[in-house]
Amino acid sequence: MNQKKCNYKLYKLRLLNNTPLLFGGPACSEEWSAPCNAILNDFHQKEMFEFAHPKFIGKKYKRHYARPAYNGIAELKVGQFRTNGDYARVFINIVSDIYEPYVAFYNYQSAFSNAELLAEIVERAFNWILKSKMLCVKLVPWVPAKGEKIFWMKDCCETFDACERRYENDELMDFGFEKLKKKTTKRKISDFKSYILYGYEDKVMAWLHRKISCNTNDIAMFMRPMRAMAELKLFNARPPLITFCNEFGKEGLIKKTAYNEYMNTDNDKCDNDCEYKAILKSGKEYFSGYL
């Protein structure tokens, strides 16, 4: 018997500072209480999300919660609801035990032409609410590496199964977001590749590893290629210092202020640096067919 294939798309949920930063931006933020509160306020209809089409003015989408959020996971149905299946299921998991915050779109194709459109709609809904906090979110496509299995559906199903069986006075009744403080220090650090522009990951990784010598301790030598990639806009967000150090073995060799200064392409740090200009030119030539 043929079974209908369920379609889904996964996105990593990035939280970014939206303020003008001393060392440029946007930089990642850990103020996850803000999007958690946005979901809580929306559920209680205190300050509601507005899901609107980015191109067609006046075209808006309704949203319904399938159930109260539980254990840090919220499930929304977003769509126009013209028919029974005219909506997408949107899972938002902010406090996963295994993964960094992520969003899953499930059976979305009956309501939206593509996942990218839905991602933009969800981003805009969050960002209208978060702008007063000087924060914004970005959904970055999450494509599993070869052989990697992402158990997002198990994450959600087990959580909602527990939700159905919970007791009235369960200590996790308040959505489970109170787990955030416990998770912050334990959350898995994102790999470097996830900060590279979608579709360019392998090529950028190969180029950077060729340019950044594992044997040099010279800050300028290993930061010039990073700045070049930032100037060519090949990062979807600035990689945190710890992620950079873990990838290239530079722990303890550069301080955060120096790292941010190199990664801020709005300053004149490398204006008179001939070696940097040569590396930037090399990067432009290497990626000329891709940019």
C-alpha positions in Angstrom: 0.0 0.0 0.0 1.4 3.4 -0.9 1.7 5.8 1.9 1.5 9.6 1.5 4.9 11.1 2.1 5.0 13.8 4.7 7.1 16.8 3.8 9.1 18.8 6.3 11.9 21.4 6.5 14.2 22.1 9.4 15.7 25.5 10.3 18.1 26.5 13.0 16.7 29.4 15.0 19.3 32.1 15.4 18.8 35.0 17.8 20.8 38.1 16.9 21.4 41.5 18.4 19.7 44.2 16.3 21.6 47.1 17.9 24.4 49.1 16.3 27.4 47.2 17.8 30.8 48.7 18.6 32.5 45.9 16.7 29.9 45.5 13.9 27.1 42.9 13.6 24.8 41.2 13.7 26.2 39.1 16.6 24.5 36.1 18.2 22.6 36.7 21.4 21.7 34.4 24.3 18.7 36.4 25.5 16.3 33.5 24.7 13.8 34.7 27.4 12.6 37.3 24.8 11.3 34.9 22.1 10.0 32.6 24.9 8.0 35.5 26.3 6.8 36.4 22.8 5.4 32.9 22.4 3.8 33.1 25.9 2.2 36.5 25.2 0.9 35.3 21.8 -0.7 32.2 23.4 -2.4 34.4 26.1 -3.3 37.0 23.4 -1.5 39.8 25.2 0.8 40.7 22.3 0.0 38.6 19.3 2.2 37.5 16.3 1.1 38.8 12.9 1.8 36.4 10.1 1.7 38.4 6.9 2.8 37.7 3.3 6.1 39.6 2.7 5.0 40.7 -0.9 1.2 40.8 -1.0 0.1 43.7 1.2 -3.0 42.8 3.3 -2.6 39.0 2.9 -2.4 37.6 6.4 -2.5 34.2 7.9 -4.3 32.9 10.9 -2.6 30.9 13.6 -3.9 28.5 16.2 -2.0 26.6 18.9 -2.5 22.8 18.7 -2.1 22.7 22.5 -0.4 24.8 25.1 3.4 24.7 24.7 5.0 22.1 26.8 8.6 21.3 27.8 9.8 24.2 25.8 8.2 23.2 22.5 5.4 25.1 20.9 3.2 23.9 18.0 1.3 26.4 15.9 -0.9 25.9 12.9 -0.4 28.7 10.4 -2.4 29.2 7.3 -5.6 30.6 5.8 -7.8 27.6 6.8 -9.9 27.8 3.7 -10.0 24.0 3.8 -9.3 21.4 6.5 -5.7 21.0 5.4 -4.9 24.7 4.5 -2.3 25.2 7.1 1.3 24.3 8.0 2.4 22.8 11.3 5.2 24.9 12.8 7.2 23.4 15.7 9.4 25.8 17.7 11.9 24.1 20.0 13.9 26.5 22.1 15.1 24.3 25.0 16.1 21.0 23.3 18.3 18.6 25.3 20.2 17.6 22.2 20.1 20.4 19.6 20.4 24.1 19.5 17.1 26.0 19.1 15.3 25.0 15.9 12.0 25.3 13.9 10.4 22.5 12.0 7.8 23.0 9.2 5.6 19.9 8.8 3.1 19.3 5.9 3.4 22.9 4.8 3.0 22.5 1.0 -0.8 22.5 0.9 -0.7 26.0 2.4 2.5 27.6 1.2 4.3 27.4 -2.2 7.6 26.7 -0.5 9.3 26.5 2.9 11.4 29.7 2.2 8.2 31.8 2.1 7.0 30.3 5.4 10.4 30.9 7.0 10.3 34.5 6.0 6.7 34.9 7.4 7.7 33.3 10.7 10.9 35.5 10.9 8.9 38.6 10.3 6.3 37.7 12.9 8.9 37.2 15.6 10.9 40.3 14.6 7.9 42.7 14.8 7.6 41.6 18.4 11.3 41.5 19.2 12.2 44.9 17.7 11.4 46.6 21.0 14.0 44.4 22.6 16.6 45.3 19.9 16.7 41.6 18.9 15.8 39.7 15.8 15.7 36.1 14.7 17.0 34.4 11.6 16.0 31.0 10.3 19.0 29.2 8.8 18.3 26.0 6.7 19.4 23.0 8.6 20.5 20.2 6.3 21.8 17.1 8.0 25.3 16.0 7.2 25.8 12.8 5.3 24.7 9.9 7.6 23.4 12.3 10.3 19.9 11.7 11.6 18.0 14.5 13.3 15.3 13.2 15.6 13.2 16.3 15.7 9.9 14.4 15.3 10.8 12.1 18.2 11.6 15.3 20.2 8.1 16.7 19.5 6.0 13.5 19.7 7.5 12.5 23.1 6.9 15.9 24.5 3.3 16.1 23.4 2.6 12.6 24.5 3.8 13.6 28.0 1.7 16.8 27.7 -1.5 14.7 27.2 -0.7 12.6 30.3 0.5 15.3 32.6 -1.2 16.1 35.9 -3.1 19.3 36.4 -0.5 20.7 38.8 2.5 19.5 36.8 5.6 21.7 37.6 6.1 22.2 33.8 2.7 23.7 33.2 4.3 27.0 32.4 5.4 25.9 29.0 8.7 24.5 30.2 10.6 27.6 29.3 11.8 27.8 32.9 14.4 25.1 31.8 16.2 27.8 29.9 18.6 28.7 32.7 19.6 25.1 33.2 20.1 24.6 29.4 22.1 27.7 28.7 25.4 26.4 30.0 24.8 22.9 28.7 23.6 23.7 25.2 25.6 22.2 22.4 27.9 24.7 20.7 27.0 25.1 17.0 29.5 23.9 14.5 31.4 26.4 12.5 29.8 25.3 9.2 26.3 26.3 10.4 27.3 30.0 10.3 28.3 29.9 6.6 25.8 31.0 4.0 23.6 28.1 2.9 24.9 26.3 -0.2 28.5 27.6 0.3 29.4 25.6 3.4 31.9 23.0 1.9 33.6 25.5 -0.4 34.1 28.1 2.3 35.3 25.5 4.8 37.9 24.2 2.3 39.1 27.7 1.5 39.4 28.8 5.1 41.3 25.7 6.2 43.7 26.2 3.3 44.3 29.9 4.3 44.4 29.5 8.1 47.6 27.6 9.0 47.3 25.3 11.9 50.8 26.1 12.9 50.7 29.9 13.1 50.0 31.9 16.2 50.0 35.2 14.4 46.6 36.8 14.9 46.7 38.8 11.7 47.6 35.7 9.7 44.6 33.6 10.8 42.1 36.5 11.0 42.6 38.0 7.6 40.8 35.1 5.8 38.0 35.3 8.3 37.5 39.0 7.7 37.6 38.4 3.9 34.8 35.9 4.2 32.8 38.4 6.3 33.4 41.2 3.7 32.2 38.8 0.9 29.1 38.2 3.0 29.6 34.5 3.1 28.5 34.2 6.7 24.8 34.2 7.6 25.8 35.4 11.1 29.1 36.0 12.8 30.6 32.8 14.2 31.2 33.1 17.9 34.8 33.2 19.0 34.6 29.9 20.8 33.2 28.2 17.6 36.0 29.7 15.5 38.6 28.5 18.0 37.2 25.0 18.2 37.2 24.7 14.5 40.7 26.0 13.8 42.5 25.2 17.1 43.1 28.8 18.1 42.0 28.6 21.8 43.7 31.2 23.9 45.4 32.9 21.0 43.0 35.8 20.4 40.8 37.9 22.7 37.1 38.6 21.9 37.8 42.3 21.4 40.5 41.6 18.8 38.3 39.0 17.1 35.3 41.3 16.9 37.5 44.1 15.5 38.7 41.9 12.6 35.2 40.7 12.0 33.7 44.2 11.8 34.0 45.0 8.1 32.8 48.6 8.7 36.0 49.7 10.4 39.3 50.6 8.7 41.3 47.8 10.4 42.7 46.4 7.2 42.6 49.5 4.9 46.4 49.7 4.7 47.1 46.0 5.0 48.5 44.8 1.7 48.5 41.1 2.7 44.8 41.4 3.6 44.0 43.0 0.2 45.8 40.0 -1.5 43.7 37.5 0.5 40.5 39.4 -0.2 41.3 39.4 -3.9 42.1 35.7 -3.7 38.7 35.1 -2.1 36.9 37.1 -4.7 38.5 35.2 -7.5 37.9 31.8 -5.8 34.2 32.5 -5.3 33.7 34.6 -8.5 31.4 32.0 -10.0 29.3 31.7 -6.8 28.7 35.3 -5.6 
